[in-house]
Structures are given as C-alpha cells and as structure tokens.
Amino acid sequence: MKSYYCKRLYEEINFDAEDIYVCCGMSLGPSFPIYSDKEKSIKKWLNKLLKWRKKCSVNAYRGIVSDKCKNCIELEERNISFLNFLKSFIFDYKKFPVKNIIIKSFRQCEFSCVYCLEKRYTQGKKTVQITKSEFYDILPIIKTLINTKMIDKKGLRLEFQGGSISVWDEFKDVLKEVVNYGVGSLFYHTNAVSFIPEIGEAAKSIPSDMCVAIDSGSRETFKKVKGEDKYDTVLENIIRYVNSGINITIKYIIVKKLNDNIEEIQDFCKTIKYIAENSKHKDNIHVMLDLDFREYLNKSNYKFPDEYVQLYKYVIDFCNKNNIDFIYRDLIKNMLE
C-alpha cells in the first residue's frame, strides 16, 4: 500500500501567526485556525486541534496528503503492508505522538533578510521594541497543554522560531513556564542581535540548542542580506551563548548573486574560526550551509546547482581540518550524494 512519510508531519505541531500546521509549514499544507475569543475554552479548542493533527498524520500514513504537501521536497513516498494499513485504523491516536512543538514569531524582527518569506505580510517593516503579538497569546495555550497533560514532556522539544525572539513580549514568560515544567529540550532560531540571559540560565537544567543564520563572512555582505549593520554584535552574542553552554549551529543560507561565491565562503570560514578561538566550548559550535527557501519551496523536482557543490566541499573540508562539526540537512545530503 502507498504511504507518505515526513518526520515533521508525523511529529510536529507548528503555531504560526495566523494558522497552525502539522509540519514546519514549508509546503503550507493542511492548516487549523488559531485560537480566538469565539472559542468557549482553550481546552476544548486544543482537543479539536490535536484530533485534527492526528487525523492528518494517519491519513499520510495511509497515503492521503494534500496536493501542496505532495510538492514538498521533504515528503517521501513509501510502501506499507496491507496488515499495517489495517492496524492504522485501530491505533490511530497512539501512533503519532507530538514530539516537537514550534512557536513562530517571524513577523517581529529587527532585521529584514532578503529571503524572508514573511515579507509578504510585513513589507520589510522592522521591529525595534518589544512587541505584543497582533494575532494571539501563546502563553495560555502552553499552560493549558501542560495543566491538562495533553503533551508528554519526556523527549518533547519546544522550538522557538523567528527572526528574533528578543522583541516578542511573551518569550520570557513562555520560557519560564516550560523550564519549570521541565520539557525534554529547547531549541531557538534567532538572529542573536540581543543576548538574553534567561536562555543561558535555562541551559543549566535543560539541553538547549540554537541556530543563528549569519549568511556571510563580512560586515558588508551581512548588511546586504540582513538589512542591518549588526555583524560584530551578532558574532559577540554567539560567543556569549556558546560560553553559556548552548549548542549553536551557525548557518549560512546561500543567496543567488549575493553570497554564493567562494570568496565570501572563505571569509565565512575565517569567521567560524574566530568564534571557535574565542569560545570556551568549541565542541558546542556547529556549522550548516542551507539554501534560500525561495529556490526550492514547493519544488519536489528541485535540482541542486553544480556550482554549490564546490561551496559545500570547501566548508566541509574546513570543518574537518579544524575539528568543527558540520551538519547536513537530509535533503541536501541526498542531493550531494
């Protein structure tokens, strides 16, 4: 029997600004309406949400996904036995537990990156002060998930995504709530333009990871990609986070005709070396090259450019020589092979 597999689809729930997804939202596939005052209670709304999420996951297991999901580069087609197909009708709601909760705050950010998909909403407007979400409050939802034991904290990862979590007014309260609860791990996507001490404190009790995209090896290119001259500030904050005991992935998103050249890649490697030499925990530093989302989004037939192979090889060779961990995204590793 035909079946679809996607790790994100099976394990995640994604609280975006105006919708909720059962994946990272890369395909902008099935969505669920966010909580509103029209709902009688958060608990009842969450019950409907979790039931919907499980249905989407089970449908994929049975070979049923939306047309938009079929175009996603992360979706894999597999075969399951007829016996396992029948079993899925019995074990619907136990088969796909939530292992990763994502909270997004991309629409509040001090930067305006050239590749940011949220520009279709923000028109490049930057946020410079702590701002309340214009859509909904996530803290009551997280509290209800915890108080009603709708999530199993063993192994559960809470992931904060955003251009910036430093201007999101609920961030520290949500972080305090989940730290007290004791989630399995924490993950932060942030621009690191600000150092938040509470993140370092949380890392003392909960395994914590962070991803910061600097997309450059020079101040000039950083400003072109990010729209702000904060290169030195971000580098120093990365070092402070590493020294707080956080595992940090420093990401370089390759943008066509902007930073997709060997000279900038070489400078990027020099920057990584500078960070490593000024960090107490070199083992906490990881490096990743990624692609501009606009290039492959909803393109299941995307072909990895030959010229990018050389960029990857240079960075991988640098990391090997300097004992720095290089992280592959699965879809890119498959393309390189």
SVG drawing of the C-alpha trace seen along z (x, -y; Angstrom):
<svg xmlns="http://www.w3.org/2000/svg" viewBox="-18 -50 61 58">
<polyline fill="none" stroke="black" stroke-width="0.4" points="0.0,0.0 1.3,-3.5 2.2,-5.6 3.7,-9.0 6.4,-9.7 7.5,-13.0 9.2,-13.3 7.8,-16.8 4.3,-15.8 4.3,-12.8 5.9,-14.5 5.4,-18.3 2.8,-20.9 3.5,-24.4 1.9,-27.5 2.3,-30.1 0.9,-33.6 -2.5,-33.1 -2.7,-29.3 -1.5,-26.1 0.3,-23.5 1.1,-19.8 4.6,-20.4 7.1,-23.2 4.7,-24.9 7.2,-24.5 4.6,-23.2 1.8,-25.4 -0.3,-22.2 -3.2,-21.5 -3.8,-24.2 -6.0,-24.7 -7.4,-28.1 -5.7,-29.7 -7.4,-30.2 -9.8,-33.1 -12.2,-34.6 -15.1,-32.9 -13.9,-29.6 -15.6,-28.7 -12.4,-27.3 -8.8,-26.7 -9.0,-23.1 -11.9,-22.2 -10.1,-24.0 -6.9,-22.1 -8.8,-18.8 -10.1,-19.6 -6.7,-20.7 -4.9,-17.5 -7.6,-15.3 -7.2,-17.1 -3.4,-16.8 -3.6,-13.0 -6.0,-12.6 -3.6,-14.4 -0.8,-12.1 -2.8,-8.9 -4.0,-10.0 -0.5,-10.5 0.4,-7.0 -2.5,-5.7 -1.3,-7.5 -3.5,-10.6 -2.0,-14.1 -2.9,-17.5 -1.7,-18.5 0.5,-21.1 2.2,-18.6 2.9,-16.4 5.1,-19.2 7.1,-19.4 10.7,-18.3 10.7,-16.7 7.8,-14.3 8.8,-10.7 6.7,-8.1 6.9,-4.6 5.1,-1.3 3.4,0.3 2.0,3.8 -1.8,4.3 -1.6,5.6 0.0,2.4 -2.6,0.4 -5.4,2.2 -3.6,1.8 -3.6,-2.0 -7.4,-2.0 -7.0,-0.5 -4.1,-2.6 -4.9,-5.9 -4.4,-8.1 -1.4,-6.4 0.7,-6.1 1.9,-9.8 2.6,-11.5 3.6,-15.1 7.4,-15.3 8.1,-18.8 6.1,-22.0 7.1,-25.0 6.2,-28.6 6.8,-31.1 7.4,-34.9 8.9,-35.8 6.8,-38.9 8.5,-40.7 12.2,-41.2 14.9,-43.8 16.2,-42.6 14.7,-42.4 16.5,-39.5 16.3,-39.3 15.0,-35.7 12.4,-36.2 9.1,-34.7 7.2,-36.9 7.9,-40.0 4.6,-39.2 3.0,-40.3 5.5,-42.8 6.6,-44.5 10.1,-44.6 9.0,-46.6 11.4,-46.1 10.5,-45.8 12.8,-47.7 10.9,-47.5 9.4,-44.6 6.0,-44.0 2.9,-42.1 1.7,-39.6 -1.0,-41.1 -2.6,-37.6 -2.9,-35.7 -1.4,-34.9 0.5,-31.6 1.2,-31.5 -2.4,-30.5 -2.3,-27.7 1.1,-26.4 -0.2,-26.5 -3.3,-24.5 -1.3,-21.9 0.8,-21.5 -2.0,-21.6 -4.2,-19.1 -1.2,-16.8 -2.0,-16.9 1.7,-16.5 4.3,-14.1 7.2,-16.1 9.6,-13.1 11.5,-13.8 9.4,-16.8 11.3,-19.6 9.9,-23.1 11.2,-25.1 11.1,-28.9 11.4,-30.1 11.7,-33.6 13.9,-36.2 14.0,-37.5 12.7,-36.2 14.1,-39.3 11.3,-41.6 8.5,-39.1 6.9,-40.1 5.7,-36.7 9.0,-34.9 10.4,-35.1 7.1,-34.1 6.7,-31.1 10.3,-30.1 9.9,-30.3 6.7,-28.2 8.3,-25.4 11.5,-25.4 9.5,-25.0 7.6,-22.2 10.8,-20.5 10.5,-19.9 13.0,-17.5 14.9,-20.1 14.8,-23.6 15.6,-25.0 15.9,-28.6 16.0,-30.1 17.1,-33.7 19.2,-36.4 21.2,-36.8 21.1,-40.6 20.4,-40.6 21.8,-38.4 19.0,-37.0 20.4,-35.8 17.4,-33.6 18.3,-31.4 21.7,-30.7 20.0,-30.0 17.6,-27.6 20.5,-25.7 21.8,-24.8 18.8,-22.4 17.5,-21.7 19.6,-20.7 19.5,-23.7 20.3,-24.3 20.3,-27.5 20.5,-28.3 21.8,-31.6 22.0,-32.4 24.8,-34.9 24.8,-34.2 28.1,-36.0 31.7,-36.2 32.0,-40.0 30.2,-43.0 29.3,-44.3 27.6,-41.2 25.9,-40.8 24.3,-44.2 23.2,-43.3 21.5,-40.1 20.1,-41.3 19.4,-44.9 21.2,-46.0 24.9,-46.7 25.0,-44.4 27.6,-41.9 30.0,-42.4 27.2,-42.4 25.8,-39.1 29.3,-37.4 29.9,-38.5 26.5,-37.3 27.1,-34.0 30.3,-33.6 28.4,-34.6 25.7,-31.9 28.3,-29.3 30.0,-30.1 26.7,-29.8 26.7,-26.1 24.3,-26.2 24.9,-24.2 24.9,-26.7 24.6,-26.0 25.9,-28.9 24.1,-28.8 24.9,-30.2 22.0,-30.5 23.2,-30.7 21.5,-33.5 21.9,-33.7 24.1,-36.6 24.6,-37.8 26.8,-35.5 27.1,-32.4 30.8,-32.9 33.9,-31.2 35.4,-34.5 32.5,-35.0 32.6,-31.3 36.3,-31.6 35.6,-34.7 32.7,-32.8 35.2,-30.0 37.5,-32.7 34.6,-34.0 33.8,-30.5 37.5,-30.1 37.3,-33.5 34.3,-32.3 35.8,-29.0 39.1,-30.6 37.1,-32.9 34.8,-30.3 35.2,-28.2 33.2,-25.3 34.4,-24.7 32.5,-21.4 29.3,-23.4 29.9,-25.0 28.3,-23.5 28.2,-24.8 25.4,-24.4 25.1,-25.5 21.5,-25.9 19.6,-27.1 17.4,-30.1 13.9,-28.9 12.6,-30.7 14.6,-28.5 13.2,-25.1 9.9,-25.8 7.2,-23.6 9.5,-22.2 9.8,-18.5 11.9,-18.3 14.4,-20.9 17.9,-20.2 21.0,-21.1 23.2,-23.5 26.6,-22.1 28.4,-25.3 27.1,-24.9 28.8,-21.6 32.2,-23.3 31.0,-25.8 29.9,-22.8 33.1,-20.9 35.1,-23.9 33.2,-24.4 33.1,-20.7 36.9,-20.4 37.5,-23.4 35.3,-21.9 37.1,-18.6 40.6,-20.2 39.5,-22.3 37.5,-19.6 34.3,-21.6 31.1,-19.7 29.4,-20.2 25.6,-19.5 23.9,-18.3 20.2,-18.9 19.0,-15.5 17.5,-16.7 20.8,-18.4 23.0,-15.5 20.9,-13.3 21.5,-15.8 25.2,-15.9 25.4,-12.2"/>
</svg>
